Amino acid sequence: MFTVLFAAAGAMASGSLSVGGFTPPDTESARVEQALARDFGVPRTDLLLYVPGEVDSPVVRDQGLRLTQRLAAEPGVASVHSYWSTGAGELRSKDGRAALIAVDLSGTDTRAAATAARIVPQVADSMTAAHVSAAGPAWMGVQATEQCGKDLLRAELVAAPLTILILLLAFGSPTAALLPAVIGVFTVTLSTALIGLLARLTTVSVFATNIVTALGFGLAVDYALLVVTRFREEHAQGATVATAVSKTMRTAGRSVLFSALTVAVALCALFVFPLPFLHSMAWAGLSVVTLSALATVTVMPALLTLLGDRISRASARPPLLERVRLRNTTEPTQGYGPADSPTWRAVAGASTKHPLLLGGVCALVLLALAIPFARVQFGIPDERDLPAHLEAHATGERVRQEFPAPPERTLTVWLPATDAHTSSVELSRYAQRLAETAGVSGVEASTGRFTAHAPVGAPTARHQRFAAPGTTWLAVTGLASLDNGAMDDLVRQVRAAPAPGPHLVGGLPAQRVDTVDAIGSRLAAAVAIAGVSTLILLFLFTRSVLIPFKALLLAALSLTASLGAMVFVFQEGYFKTLVGEFAVTGQLDAPWPC
């Protein structure tokens, strides 16, 4: 009853889950974004609407202007800029057959996504001259949330029956097989509810539910499996149910508590990083680990006591299960407990007979798997992380290909103390120097447009948007051939270049640099917290000096191998068909390896 009530309360609060938090809130690029919105009215562009058609034709122009005005009047919309209302060239495609409407939504990322979910379906039906599609962070958040829910449902429908089948093969008893699954469902249900309630108090990502389902079910089943196995062993040796439960909790129960404490302390290292997304992952992990351990040491003993002999007694198996089981055909005395496994005994014997050979081969394999991590290209999450058939992904790709200044190649340089009118000569020289920087295709400033060779014409009315009383900004566009690494180098060059006064660099490439630098600057502290706490807790558990260091070494090898495999599969696209549908973007989202 308590579980049902708690789950209902959490479900009511799940609407507060965040769809953002992937970048640090207090960085140079974040300050530039805030300044451009405050001083120059440059929209944050939470939502991009792609309008195909002959954008200069009277019909499309008229409908585009009406749509712009209608969006501006919608609740939750802070500002709207379109090609038809501003004449901005960056909002018109290079061939003139598509235009953009940039919408700045008010409130948090969660509120912006809710607004986008409300207005985008309405927009799709408002223009008869063109089919409008959407992209941008807010719409990406909407579709990511929907996709996340579908993926979770699919995973649960596959994982739960498969887990029960494997447990049935291992135990040979339906009762024993169901116990770990019950603990897993109990843990996931309560953890999901707790995450929903935590979202009322702090920023919790919608993707935390993935961690709850995957880690919660796996960890709870693992802990419960350990306890059930130990109980069956004690009961098979003649102990009463009560005695077997007591001995089980003194041994396996203690192991569960130390394991949960070790994982929980290691997860606390995520709080070192200044990313709200990683904080929410830490909260999700802590909820799962805590509830898994509590369920195992409280609910499980009660179930063991109630079910007693039915847990230990193996039932008759169908012929198929008899053929595939990995256990000895000789049943233990009185049909209790698991029999010895000749297969695993042979594996253990081979490992202990040739420890250096097998250990060395395994270490070499793990090191080989880690090699691709040397080619890692970090990025920040965007709509390309969604399946290619979703609207946000497809529309985002059109914007990148058809428009002259896509966000991932545009830098914004803010000069807070430089007046565009009194310092116009110095500003033009600075813009020309930036235009001559390797990798730059052009620079827009209040004094005109600049390329590597010379200024391109006199400033026009649209260049006035780069000037405000006592301050100005510039837009620097990188060449289309630049990858993430080259754009990151360009960010650092622009930041290091001399300017007429103090200057800060923003834009999507600068956000990526700031995010990676923020993670890198805290990485040593996070590793130290996780490593030292693990060593201390393993020492207290094992009373050994060597075993904790061996465990830490193996963890480091497996972690680096996992990171290398992530680059090989998700960044470079090898074996992608084995892990499901995703787009190869040539980058690895910076928060995920943490």
N, C-alpha and C positions, 0 to 999 in steps of 0.2 A: 504494500500500500504506500509506504514511504517512497519507494522508487518511482511509482507511477505519479505521485503528487509532485515530486522533485522534477521529474522529466517534463511534466506539464508546465511547471513554472519556468523551466529553462527554455522550453519551446516558445513561450510567450515573449521571452527576452531576446531570442535569437535574431530578431530584426535589428538589433543594435550592433551587430558584427560589422567590422570595418572592411572596406575593399582596398585600402591604401596602406600607407606606412612603410613603403619600400625604400624611402630615402631619409637621411637625417634631417630633422626640422631646422637646425641652426647651422647652416653652412653658407659659404660665399654665394653659391648659386641660388640658394633659397632667399638670401637677402636681396639679390638682384631681381628675382621674380616679384618679391613684395614691393620693391621700389618702382619697378616699371608699372605695376598695377596702380600704385598710389600716386605717382607723380606724372605719369604719361597716359594713364588709362589703357595700357596694354592688357588685353584680357588674358586670364590664366588658361583659357581654352580647355575646359573640362570636357566639352562635347564638340565634335566636328561633324557637320552635316555636308555630305557630298551631293551636289546637284548637277547631274549630267545634262547636256544639251547645248544648243547655241546660246551661250550666256549673254551675248549682246543683242539677241533678238528681242523685240518688244514684248512678246508673250512671256518668255522666260524671265526677262528683267522685271516685268510687272508682278509676276507671281513670286519672284525672289524677294522683292521689296516688301510685298504684303506678308510673306512668311517671316521676314526679319522683324517687322513691326509686331506681328502676332507673338513671336517668341519673346520679345522684349517685355511684353505685358504679362507673361506667364509667371505665376508665383514660384519663387525659388531661383529665378534667373536674374543675375546681377547685371550683365551687359551682353549685347549681341553686336558682332561686327560681321558684315558680309561684303562680298565683292561689289554688290550693287549699292550698298550704303556708304562705302568708304572709297571704292575705286582702287584699293590696294592690290598691286600686281601679284603679291604672293598668294592671294586668295583666288586667282584666276589660273587655270591650267595653261601649260605652255602652248597648246594648240587651240585654246579658246573654246573647248567643247565641254568644259566642266568648271564649276566654281564651288567655293567653300563658304559656309556660314560658321563662324567661330562663336561658341556660346560659353560664357563664364557663369558658372552656377554658384550660388551662395551656400554657405555652411560648410560642414565637414565633408570628407570624402563619402561617408555613408549617406548624408543628406543629398549630396550631389548625385549619387547613383540613384537614389529614390526619385529625384526630380527627372533624371534622364529616363528612367523606366516609365514614367508617366507621360512625358511629352514626345518621345521618339515615335511611338505607335501613332500618335495623333498627326505628327508631321508627315508620316508616310502617306497619309490619305489626303493631305491638303493641297498638293501640287498635281495638277493634271498634265502639265507639260513635261514632267520628268519624274523618274522614280528616285526618291531621295533615300540615301542610306547613311548610316551613322558610324562614327569611330570616336576615338578619344578616350581618356582615362575613365570617365564616368560610365560610358557605354561598355567599355571593356569590363569594368567592375560588375555591371549588371549581367553581362553574358558569362563572365567567369563564375559568378555565384550560381547561375542556372546550371552551368556545365558541372560545377563542383557537386551540386545536389544529385545530378544524374549519375556522375561517376561514383559517388558514395553509395547510392542505391545499388548500382551494378556490382560494386565491390562486395557489398554486404551479401547480396544474393549469391555470389560465387564463393566468398570466403567462408561463410558460416557452414553450409553443407559440406564443403571440402574439408574443413577442419574437423567436423564431426566424423566424417568417413575415415580420416587419417587416425583419429583417436580410437575409433572402433577397431581399426586394424592393429593398433598398438596394444590396446587393452583386452580386446576380445569380449568386452562386457559393455552393453549399451548404457548401463547406469554409470559406470566409470567414465565412459566416453562423454557423456552429457555433462558431467560436473564441471570440467574446465570450460566448456562452451557456455554454461550458465553463468559462471563467474565472468567470462568475457563480455557477455551481453549486459550483465549487471554493471560492470565497470564502464563500458562505452555509454550506456544510457545515462548514468549519473555524471560522467565526465562531460558529456555533451550539454547536459542541463547546467552544470557548474560553469562551463565556458559561456553559456548564454547569460547567466547571472553576472559573471565577471565583466561582461561587455557593458553592463550598466555603470560600472565603476571605473574602467580603464579601457584603453584601445585594444581590442582583440580582433585579429584578422579573421575573415570568413574562412581562410584556408586552415585555420586551427582545427576545424572540424575534421579535415583529412588526417591530421596528426592524431586526433582523438580516436578515430576509427581504426587506423592502421596500427599505431603503437598500443592503444588501449586493448584491443582484442588480442593482439599478439602477446603483449606482456602479461595480461591476465591469464591467458591460456597457458603460457609458459610457467608462471608461478603455480597455478592450480595443478598443472601436470606434474610438477616436482612434488607437490604435497600428496597427490593421489598415489603416485608411484611409491613414495616412502611409506604411506599408510598400508598399501598392499603388501609391501615387503615385511613390515612389522607384523601384520595380521597373518601372513603366511607362515611366520615362525612360531605361531601359537598364541600370540598376545590377544587379550580380549579387545573388543572394540574401543573401550574407554582407554585402556593402556596404550593401544596402538595410536590413538589420536593424540594422547599426551606426549608420547615419544616423538611422533611426527612433528608436532609443533615445536618441540625443543630443538629439533635438528633442522628439518626442512623449513619450518617457520622462521627460525633464526636466519637461515640463508636468504629467505625472501626479504626479510626486513633489511639486512645489510645490502642486498642487491638494490632494493628500492632506494635506500638512503644514498648509495653511491651514484645511482642514475640521477636522483633529484639534485644532489649537490653539483654534479657535472652540468646539469641543465641550467643551474643558476648562473653559470658563466655567460649565458646568452644575454643576461641583463647588463653586461659590461658594454655591449655594442649599442650605439645611439640610434638604433632603428626600431620604431614601434612594432614593425612586423616581427622582428626577432624576439621582442619582449612578449608578444602574444604567443609565439611558438613555445617560449619558456613556460608561460602560464598553462598552456595546453599540456605540455609534457609533465609539469609538476602535478596537475590535476589527475592525469592518467596514472602516473606512478604511485601517487599517494592512495588513490582509490583502489588500484589493483592490489597493493599491499594490504590495505585495510580489509578488503573483501576476502583476501586469501587467508588472513589470520583471524577473521571473525566469522564470516559466513561459511567458509569452508569447513572448519571444525564442527559447526552445527550440522551441516549436511552429512559429513562423515559419520557423526554419531547417530543421526536419524536413519541413514541407509545401511550402515554397518556391513553385514555379510554380503549384501547384494553388490557392493562395490568390488569386493575381492573375488567373488565367484565368477569364473569365466563361463560364458554361455557357448552353446554349440554354434559353430560357424558354418556358413554355406561352403560348398566345395571350392568356390572361387577364392574366398578369403583364406581357406586352408592352404591354397597353392601360393598365394602372394605374401603371406606373413613372413616376417624375418625372425621368427622365434623357433626354438627347439620344439620338436614334436612331442617331447616328453613333458606332460603337465606336472606341476608340482603337487605335493601332497595335498589331498582333499580338495583339489581343484582351486586352491587359493593362490593369488599372486601371480606375477609375471614369471614365465619360465626364462631360462638362460637363452641368450641369442648367440648361436654359433657364428653368424655373420659378423656381428660387431666384435665378438671375441677374437675372430681372425684379423679384423682390422686393427684392433688394439695390439694384438701380438706382433703384427708386422711393423707397427709404429715403434714399439718399444725395442724390437730387435734391431732396427736400423734407424735410430733416432737422428743421427747427423745427416744421413742421406735424404730421408724423407723430409726432415725439417728444412734442410738446405734447398731442396727442390721447391717446396711450398713457398719459402721466402723469396726465391728467385721469381716464381710465378707472380707473387704479389708485387714485387718491385717492377716487373715488366708491365703489369697492369697500371702502375702508377706513372709510367713514362709519359703518356699523353697529357698529363696535367701540366707539363712544361709548356704546352701550346695553348694554355687557357686564355680566353678573351672574355673579360667580365663585362656585363651589361646590367641594366636595370629592367625589371619586368615591363613589358608592353603588350599590345594586342597580338603580337606575333606568337606569344606563348599559347594562345588559344588555337583550337583546331582550325585548319584553313577554310573550312566551309562556313564558319560563323561570320556574321556580318561585320563585326568589329575588325576582325583580321583581314577580310577581303577588302574592305573599304580603306583600311590603313595602308595596304599595299598599293592601291590605286593612287592615294595621295603621295606616296613616296615616288612613284614612277612618273606621275603626270604633272606635278607642281614644281616650281623652280627652287623653292627653299624649304625642303622637308625639315621637320624639327631636329632629326638626329644629325643634321649637318649644319645647323645654325647656332652660332654663339651670339650672345647679347653682352655687350661691354658697356657698363654703366660708369660714367664719370660724375660723381655726386657734386664736385666742387668746380666743374668747368662750365662756364656759360657759353652757349652755342653762338651767341652774337658777338660778345667782346673777345672771344678767343677763337674766332672762325678760322684764322690763318693757321694757328697751331693745330686746331682740330682737323683741318684738311690735310696737313702734313702727316699727322698721326694716322688718319684713315688711309692715306696713300702707302705709308710704311706697312700697315697691316695687310693691305691688298697685295703687296709685293712679297709677303711671307709665303714660303713654300706650302702648297696645299690649299691656299685660299683662292676661290674663284671670283669673289667680289665683296665689297664693303658698302653698306648703305649708311649714310650719316645725314645730319641736318644740312650739310654743305654739298650734298649730291651723292652720286654713285661713283665708286672708284674700282678700277681693276688693276692688274699688275703693270699695265703699260701707262695708263693715264686716267684722269677723271673722265667719266662718260657723261658729258652734258652738264648743264647748270642745274641747280636744285629746283625741284618742282613743288607744287603745293603738298604732295603726299610726303615730302621729306620734312615737313613741319612737325610731324608727329614725333620726330627724334629730339625735339627741343622743348624745354620747360624753363621757367625762370630760375637761373642759377645752376642749371644741371642739364645734362644731355646723355644720349646713349647711341650706340652704333650696333648694327647687325652685320656679323661676319659669317659668310657662307663658305663652307668647305667644298672641295671638289667631289664630284660624284664617285670617284674611284677610291676615296679614302675609306678604310675599314675602321673598326672601333679603336684599334691601337694607334693608327695614324691620327684620328680625331682627338684622342687623348693627348698625344704629343702636341697637337695644335693648340689645345686648351692651355697647356703649360707654357708654350711659346708666347701666346697672347698675354697671359698673366705676367710673364717675365719681361715683356716688351716695355720700354719707356713710354710714358703717356704725358699729356699736358698737365695732369694732376692725378690724384688718387683714382684708381679704377678697380672695378670688380667685374669678374667674368661669370656669366650665367648661361642658361640654355641647357638643353637635354644632354649634350656631351659633357658639359661641366658638372651636371648632376651626377653623371656616371662616375666621373673622376672623383668628385667629393664623396660619393658613397663608398667607392672602393678604398679611398684613402682613410675614411672614417673607420671602416672595418679593419683595414690593415694596421692602423695605429693602436687598436685595442686588442689585436689578435694575440699578442704575447701575453697580455694579462689574462685573457680568457683561457688560453692553453695552460697557463700556470695554475689558475684556479681549478680547472678540471683535472689536471695531472696530479697536483699535490694532494688535493682532497681524495682522489682515487687511491693514491699510494697510502695515505694515512688510514683510510677506512679498510682497505684490503689487509694492511698490517694488523689492525685491530681484530679483523675477522679470522685471519689465518695464523697469526702469531709468527709469521715468517718474514724475513727480510728479502729473500730472493723472489718469492712468488709474486709480490706486487709489481716488481720491476719487469718480470717476465710478462705479466698480464698487460702492463702498460706498453711494452714493446710490441706485443701482438696486436694490441688495439691501434697503435700508430701505423703498423704495416697494413692492417685491414682498412684503416681510414684513408691512407694515401692511395691504396689500390682502388677504393671506391671512388675517390675524387678523379683519378685517372680514367676510370670506366665512365664516369659521368661526362667527361670531356669527349671521350671517344664516341659515345652513343648520342648524347643530347646536343653537344656543340657541333660535332663533325658528321653526325647522322648515320654512322655505321650500325647495322643490325637494328635499325629503328622499327622494323616490322615486328620485332620480337616483344616490344614494350608498349605498343599501341600507337594511336594517331597523335602526331605532334609535328610542328613545323621546325625545320632546321634553320636557325637564325645565325649560326656562326658565332654565338656567344653563350655564355653561361651566366644566368642571373646571379649577381653577386651575393645576395642574402642566402641562397640555397646551400652552398657548401658549409655554412656555419651550423 
